[in-house]
């Protein structure tokens, strides 16, 4: 029985390790912009692991500074979205397994 509990704990740690990298589901951004946005999202989610609102605020403010205004960000779990956005300005990714991040620009 102790071995089963030990095995379950190891499985949970393996699962977390497998999903601790960013996974881009969809993006039409240029390679350089996508890389910067992805790194910014990872940094924000790690810094504000307990506050999705603070993470989204950090991402939005930095995207506005780097790439001009009118960026929008949603960070969370279990949401759907339908948006209108400027072409080549959308990033939809996952980080940490279940945290989804949608970043887009519209005028």
Secondary structure, DSSP 8 states (H G I E B T S, - for coil): -HHHHHHHHHHHHHHHHHT-S-EEEEE-S-HHHHHHHHHHHHHHHHHTTT-HHHHHHHHHHHHHHHH-S-EEEEEESS--------TT-EEEEEETTTEEEEEEE--
